[in-house]
């Protein structure tokens, strides 16, 4: 369920779920009250990340769930970095 909620957030807002969380906290807003999003369908915590082409188009999503949200995000970014470096994309 958490992974699906993170995917929904990333897909709708086109940014990482941790970034959404940080932006909401910085402005004192919530997904439910200020963005009118159902908290049972969307999550404002780390672990969801959009896959974006150079032209800006999002073509996918990668997500991690099961740990603290910042640890989920760090594991996700570490895995992406390792994958892209190993395959010569970076």
MODARA-V120048 format. One record per residue. RES is the residue in one letter. PSI is psi in whole degrees, -180 to 180 (* if undefined). NEAR is the number of other ideal C-beta (glycine too) atoms within 10 Angstrom. Layout:
RES,PSI,NEAR ; RES,PSI,NEAR
This chain:
X,-44,9 ; X,-43,17 ; X,-40,16 ; X,-41,14 ; X,-39,24 ; X,-42,31 ; X,-44,21 ; X,-42,18 ; X,-48,28 ; X,-44,26 ; X,-43,14 ; X,-46,13 ; X,-10,19 ; X,40,13 ; X,165,17 ; X,150,22 ; X,-29,30 ; X,-39,22 ; X,-42,18 ; X,-46,25 ; X,-47,20 ; X,-42,14 ; X,-40,13 ; X,-45,15 ; X,-40,11 ; X,-30,8 ; X,-1,9 ; X,24,7 ; X,169,13 ; X,157,13 ; X,-44,20 ; X,-54,13 ; X,-44,9 ; X,-30,11 ; X,-5,15 ; X,39,7 ; X,138,20 ; X,118,10 ; X,-11,12 ; X,-8,9 ; X,-17,13 ; X,149,22 ; X,136,27 ; X,67,26 ; X,158,19 ; X,155,28 ; X,-2,31 ; X,137,33 ; X,133,24 ; X,146,18 ; X,118,12 ; X,137,13 ; X,167,9 ; X,-31,5 ; X,2,5 ; X,-12,7 ; X,130,9 ; X,129,13 ; X,-2,8 ; X,-173,12 ; X,144,17 ; X,141,18 ; X,155,22 ; X,141,22 ; X,149,19 ; X,-17,10 ; X,-176,13 ; X,146,11 ; X,-36,20 ; X,-31,13 ; X,-40,13 ; X,-48,24 ; X,-44,24 ; X,-41,16 ; X,-41,15 ; X,-49,22 ; X,-41,16 ; X,-42,11 ; X,-43,13 ; X,-44,15 ; X,-46,11 ; X,-44,10 ; X,-52,12 ; X,-36,11 ; X,-44,10 ; X,-33,9 ; X,9,8 ; X,17,6 ; X,-20,8 ; X,*,9
